[in-house]
Amino acid sequence: MANPLRIFVVEDEMMIAMLLEDMLADLGHRVAGVAMRLPQALEMAKATEADIAILDINLDGRKSFPVAGVLRDKGVKLIFASGYGSPGLEEPFLDEIILKKPFEPDDIRLALARAAG
């Protein structure tokens, strides 16, 4: 890929996080960081330099929207991952890109292309 993106991954299921890391690497992108719990994700969101974040909406029973707010304020583009699809989104994130689980590499590629504009 000519312009690899820096992707911050927030996912509470280790196997999905590892799969996502592999898919992103295969697509030519760099994983800027991986967080699995809300407190860790909030801290990393403040410090991590990323172009796009892929956030699981439900992190061990807690919503990732506070992390999304920090990232959005920094200008990071957002992609939400959810088994529920767009009904899992809440204000003010209703217009963000949704990546429905389970996803394939092509789904990720398309979502990243949309987010990158």
C-alpha positions as CSV (number, residue, x, y, z in Angstrom):
1,M,0.0,0.0,0.0
2,A,1.3,3.4,-1.0
3,N,0.1,5.2,2.2
4,P,0.0,2.8,5.1
5,L,-2.4,4.0,7.9
6,R,-1.7,3.9,11.6
7,I,-4.6,2.1,13.2
8,F,-5.5,2.0,16.9
9,V,-7.4,-1.1,17.8
10,V,-9.8,-1.3,20.8
11,E,-11.1,-4.9,21.2
12,D,-11.7,-6.9,24.3
13,E,-11.6,-10.4,22.8
14,M,-7.9,-11.4,22.4
15,M,-8.5,-13.7,19.4
16,I,-10.4,-11.0,17.5
17,A,-7.7,-8.4,18.3
18,M,-5.0,-10.7,17.1
19,L,-7.0,-11.5,13.9
20,L,-7.5,-7.8,13.3
21,E,-3.8,-7.1,13.8
22,D,-3.0,-9.7,11.2
23,M,-5.6,-8.5,8.7
24,L,-4.4,-4.9,9.0
25,A,-0.7,-6.0,8.5
26,D,-1.8,-8.0,5.5
27,L,-3.5,-4.9,4.1
28,G,-0.2,-2.9,4.5
29,H,-1.1,-0.9,7.6
30,R,0.6,-0.4,10.9
31,V,-1.1,-1.1,14.3
32,A,-0.4,1.9,16.5
33,G,-1.6,0.1,19.6
34,V,-4.1,-2.4,21.0
35,A,-6.2,-1.9,24.1
36,M,-8.5,-4.5,25.6
37,R,-10.2,-2.7,28.5
38,L,-11.9,0.7,28.8
39,P,-9.4,2.3,31.3
40,Q,-6.4,1.1,29.2
41,A,-8.1,2.3,26.0
42,L,-8.7,5.8,27.5
43,E,-5.1,6.2,28.5
44,M,-3.8,4.9,25.2
45,A,-6.2,7.1,23.3
46,K,-4.7,10.2,24.8
47,A,-1.1,9.2,23.9
48,T,-1.4,7.1,20.7
49,E,-0.8,8.7,17.4
50,A,-3.2,7.1,14.9
51,D,-5.0,8.0,11.7
52,I,-8.0,5.7,12.3
53,A,-9.3,3.7,15.3
54,I,-11.3,0.5,15.1
55,L,-13.3,0.3,18.3
56,D,-15.4,-2.6,19.6
57,I,-18.5,-0.9,21.0
58,N,-18.8,-3.3,23.9
59,L,-15.7,-3.7,26.0
60,D,-16.3,-6.3,28.7
61,G,-19.8,-4.8,29.4
62,R,-18.7,-1.2,29.1
63,K,-19.2,1.1,26.1
64,S,-16.2,2.5,24.2
65,F,-17.8,5.9,23.5
66,P,-15.7,7.8,26.0
67,V,-12.6,6.5,24.1
68,A,-14.2,7.5,20.8
69,G,-14.8,11.0,22.1
70,V,-11.1,11.4,23.0
71,L,-10.0,10.1,19.7
72,R,-12.5,12.3,17.7
73,D,-11.2,15.4,19.5
74,K,-7.7,14.5,18.3
75,G,-8.9,14.2,14.7
76,V,-8.7,10.4,14.6
77,K,-11.3,8.9,12.2
78,L,-13.5,6.3,13.8
79,I,-14.7,2.8,12.8
80,F,-16.9,1.0,15.3
81,A,-17.0,-2.8,15.3
82,S,-20.1,-4.6,16.6
83,G,-22.1,-7.8,16.3
84,Y,-25.2,-5.6,16.5
85,G,-24.5,-3.4,13.5
86,S,-25.6,0.3,13.5
87,P,-28.3,-0.2,16.2
88,G,-25.4,-0.4,18.7
89,L,-24.3,3.2,18.0
90,E,-25.3,6.1,20.2
91,E,-25.3,9.9,20.0
92,P,-23.1,11.6,18.9
93,F,-21.6,8.7,16.9
94,L,-24.7,7.7,14.9
95,D,-23.1,8.7,11.6
96,E,-19.8,6.8,12.1
97,I,-18.7,3.8,10.1
98,I,-19.8,0.5,11.4
99,L,-17.9,-2.8,10.8
100,K,-20.3,-5.6,11.5
101,K,-18.9,-8.7,13.1
102,P,-17.9,-11.2,11.9
103,F,-15.9,-9.3,9.3
104,E,-13.6,-10.4,6.5
105,P,-10.4,-8.6,5.2
106,D,-12.4,-7.0,2.4
107,D,-14.9,-5.5,4.9
108,I,-11.9,-4.0,6.8
109,R,-10.3,-2.7,3.6
110,L,-13.6,-1.0,2.5
111,A,-14.2,0.5,6.0
112,L,-10.6,1.9,6.1
113,A,-11.0,3.4,2.6
114,R,-14.2,5.1,3.7
115,A,-12.7,6.4,6.9
116,A,-9.5,7.7,5.1
117,G,-11.7,9.5,2.6
